[in-house]
Amino acid sequence: MNKDNFWDSVNNAIKSEKVVGLCSFCKTEIKPVIVAGSLTNRDYCICPNKKCNQPIVVCLTPGCDNYANGSLIRRPLCHWCFQKATPNVGNTILKAASAITTTAAGFYIKKRFNND
């Protein structure tokens, strides 16, 4: 067995440990390659898609087989679980900004009329 075949067989054995899931970067179905395994932390993997090749980690949502961003600041959830967990964040921010603006306008008008 030559060196390339040996490493291909090792890589296939490692890949068989991970389940097929979706990459948060390229959004394609993949079976990731483990770069560094860990007993106390999530395995650091690489997307095998040649166009993507981004670092990924297993999503922490129970029952989810997809993969999250695994760069220096690792995200706990994949793209889809994050969207499910935070569906109305944008609306909440807009409502809070609207309330603050309305309150500030009310204080300004009140102050303006009291000075006259």
C-alpha positions in Angstrom: 0.0 0.0 0.0 1.5 3.3 -1.0 1.4 6.5 1.1 -1.5 8.1 -0.7 -3.7 5.1 -0.5 -3.0 4.8 3.2 -4.0 8.4 3.9 -7.1 8.0 1.8 -8.1 5.0 3.8 -7.5 6.8 7.1 -9.4 9.8 5.8 -12.3 7.6 4.8 -12.4 6.0 8.2 -12.4 9.3 9.9 -15.1 10.6 7.5 -17.3 7.6 8.3 -17.5 8.8 12.0 -19.3 12.0 11.0 -22.9 12.1 9.6 -23.9 13.7 6.4 -25.2 17.2 6.9 -25.3 20.7 5.4 -22.4 23.1 5.5 -23.4 26.6 6.7 -21.1 28.2 4.2 -21.8 26.5 0.9 -25.2 25.0 1.9 -24.4 21.7 0.2 -24.8 18.2 1.7 -21.4 17.1 2.9 -19.5 14.5 5.0 -16.8 16.6 6.7 -13.1 15.8 7.1 -12.0 15.9 10.7 -8.9 18.0 11.2 -8.6 17.9 15.0 -10.7 15.7 17.2 -11.5 16.5 20.8 -13.0 14.7 23.8 -14.0 17.9 25.6 -14.9 20.2 22.7 -16.4 19.9 19.3 -14.3 18.3 16.5 -12.7 20.8 14.2 -13.6 19.8 10.6 -13.2 21.1 7.1 -15.9 21.2 4.4 -14.8 18.7 1.7 -16.4 20.8 -1.1 -13.4 22.1 -3.2 -15.2 25.5 -3.8 -15.9 26.0 -0.1 -13.1 24.3 2.0 -14.2 26.3 5.1 -13.7 25.3 8.8 -16.9 23.8 10.3 -18.0 22.3 13.6 -21.1 20.2 14.5 -24.2 22.2 15.3 -25.1 22.0 19.0 -28.9 21.8 18.5 -30.1 18.3 19.6 -31.1 16.3 16.6 -29.5 18.6 14.0 -27.0 17.0 11.7 -25.8 20.2 10.0 -22.5 22.0 10.5 -21.8 25.5 12.0 -19.1 28.1 11.3 -15.9 26.8 12.8 -13.6 29.7 12.3 -11.7 31.4 15.2 -15.0 32.5 16.8 -17.0 29.3 16.5 -20.7 29.6 16.4 -22.8 27.2 18.4 -25.6 26.8 15.8 -25.7 26.1 12.1 -27.2 28.7 9.8 -30.7 27.1 9.8 -30.9 26.5 13.6 -29.7 30.1 14.2 -32.5 31.4 12.0 -35.1 29.3 13.9 -33.7 30.4 17.2 -33.7 34.1 16.3 -36.6 34.6 13.9 -37.7 38.1 14.9 -34.5 39.7 16.1 -34.7 42.3 13.3 -38.3 43.2 14.2 -37.5 43.5 17.9 -34.6 45.8 17.1 -36.9 48.0 14.9 -39.6 48.1 17.6 -37.0 49.1 20.3 -35.6 51.8 18.0 -39.0 53.1 17.3 -39.9 53.2 21.0 -36.7 55.1 21.8 -37.2 57.5 19.0 -40.8 58.2 20.0 -39.8 58.7 23.6 -37.0 61.0 22.7 -39.3 63.0 20.4 -41.8 63.3 23.2 -39.2 64.6 25.6 -38.0 67.1 23.0 -41.5 68.4 22.3 -42.3 68.6 26.0 -39.1 70.5 26.7 -39.7 72.8 23.7 -43.2 73.7 24.8 -42.2 74.2 28.4 -39.5 76.7 27.5 -41.9 78.9 25.5 
